[in-house]
């Protein structure tokens, strides 16, 4: 049972590639966990917006559709 909980059985730290520690999983140490947190907070890592594309064309098309849908709703509300 000790062998299944060994650090090497869990994988490698995504920051430094050392074997992970169950206490800091998926990292090997608090330092690597803090480095990862710092990268998220600093903007190094980012989750892309669903409306954005790599070339930027799709986001412009999406934006064009959204105001049209919003103006339809607004015109219905103003007819009352």
Secondary structure, 3 states (H helix, E strand, C coil): CCCCCCHHHHCECCCCCCECCCCCCCCCCHHHHHHHHHHHHHCCCCCCCCCCCCCCHHHHHHHHHHHHHHHHHHHHHHCC
